[in-house]
Every structure is written in C-alpha cells, then in structure tokens.
Amino acid sequence: STVDVRGKGFVEMTTIDADTSRDIESALTDIGMNYLEAQIHGTKAQAEEGKLIILAAGDKALFDSCQTCFEAMGKNSFFVGETGNATKMNLVIQTLTGITIAGLADSITLGEEVL
C-alpha cells in the first residue's frame, strides 16, 4: 500500500548546502509535500537552555505551523524567504562569528606584546 504524503510537511534541520536543500525541496514538492529548511545557530549550552536561533526558509505556512516547536528549542526563529536563504544566512552568521573570534585572538596577542 502507498502512503499519501500530499500536504504533509518536511522540515530539514541539518546543516546542508543551499543547492542540496533546493534539490530536496524539488523532490518533495513534486510528490505534493511542503518543505522548510530550518538552520540552527547556537552552542550546546544554548541548546540546553532553549536559546537557539532558528533561520528558516521555504514554505511560509509550514514555518508558521512549526512555531510552537521552534519556540521550545530557541529564543528566536526567523523566516528568510526562499529555500537556500536560511543556509546562506547561517553561513553569514558563522563567518561573522569566525571573524570576531580571529579578531579577539589577534587583539589578545597584540595586547600581550605590549605588556
């Protein structure tokens, strides 16, 4: 027997690239499913405290229906448009975090040289 999946939702919460996310969306929408990519940003401690940030893109109605779940996991969830955008926005945040950490390390090194 075949399971009818039309109208069902699929929320992808792993860290995948934007092209793969769009490929998954295409395959699922071809069989009548709704798709949402939901990238998670935060640390293990933030996860334990329910303070993650969720960046979502894709099906807006599915995003809206997932709000209670997102609220249980995170302090904020943001809808950022078409599929692929959540992955890209997460990369922007990760890049800024990396730049901040590198700048902090350079500042400490420079400060130690002065002292």
ABEGO torsion letter per residue (X at the ends): XBBBABGBBBBBABBBBAAAAAAAAAAAAAAGBBBBBBBBBEBAAAAAAGABBBBBBEBAAAAAAAAAAAAAABABBBBAEBBGAAAAAAAAAAAAAAAAAAAAAAAAAAAAAAX
